[in-house]
Amino acid sequence: MTWTIAVAALAALLLAGAGGLATEIGPWYRALRKPTWQPPDWAFGPAWTLILGMAALSGALAWEAAPDAAGRWQVALLFAANGLFHFLWSPLFFRLKRPDWALFEVVFLWLSCLALIVGLAGISTWASLLIVPYLLWVSFASWLNLAIVRLNGPFR
């Protein structure tokens, strides 16, 4: 299991790093009107670190619990799809400065979190449950994204 945890942790670190590189908290972002209930900017890093750490543990548990190669393939596909949708949000919102496009994309991220919960449940209950906070945070982030679009749109 040691190598499985190492690979999952590396994948989570790469995803977090890529997301961080795509996130630019500059003048454009600071000028956006944001809802009063938005957490402070410094809170997002620790929240995502915890969530991606739990997702990495989930992936390792599911990989080890998978009954065969087909089960491991299912785990890999679920996490790969989620990783793609997780990554895409930041460049859409921050680099392209399109919170409206990010709001459209976050639906796919949310669905990929739900797919992880459902898809992993038959392999490992713990792996599935470890994704629930991720789904809840993406739900909150989606609501925040919607509020920013409503307060600032239209975007061009």
Residue pairs with C-beta under 8 A, 6 or more apart in sequence:
1 60
1 64
4 60
4 63
4 64
5 56
5 57
5 60
7 60
8 56
8 57
8 59
8 60
8 63
9 53
9 56
11 56
11 59
11 79
11 83
12 52
12 53
12 55
12 56
15 52
15 83
15 86
15 87
16 48
16 49
16 52
18 87
19 48
19 86
19 87
19 89
19 90
20 45
22 87
22 90
22 91
22 94
22 95
23 90
23 94
24 94
24 95
25 41
25 94
28 97
29 94
32 99
32 148
32 151
32 152
33 148
33 151
33 152
34 144
34 147
34 148
34 151
35 144
35 147
35 148
35 151
38 144
38 147
39 47
47 137
48 137
50 133
51 133
51 134
51 137
54 130
54 131
54 133
54 134
55 79
55 82
55 116
55 130
55 131
55 134
57 130
58 116
58 120
58 124
58 126
58 127
58 128
58 130
58 131
59 75
59 79
59 127
61 124
61 126
61 127
61 130
62 75
62 120
62 123
62 124
62 127
63 72
63 75
63 76
65 71
65 123
65 124
65 127
66 72
66 74
66 75
66 123
67 123
71 123
74 119
74 123
75 119
75 120
75 123
78 112
78 115
78 116
78 119
78 120
79 116
81 112
81 115
82 109
82 112
82 113
82 115
82 116
85 105
85 108
85 109
85 112
86 109
86 112
88 105
88 108
88 109
89 102
89 105
89 106
89 109
92 98
92 101
92 102
92 105
93 99
93 101
93 102
93 145
97 155
98 155
99 145
99 148
99 149
99 152
99 153
99 155
100 149
100 153
100 154
100 155
101 155
102 145
103 142
103 145
103 146
103 149
106 138
106 141
106 142
106 145
107 142
109 138
110 135
110 138
110 139
110 142
113 131
113 134
113 135
113 138
114 135
116 128
116 131
116 134
117 128
117 131
117 132
117 135
118 128
120 127
120 128
120 131
121 128
149 155
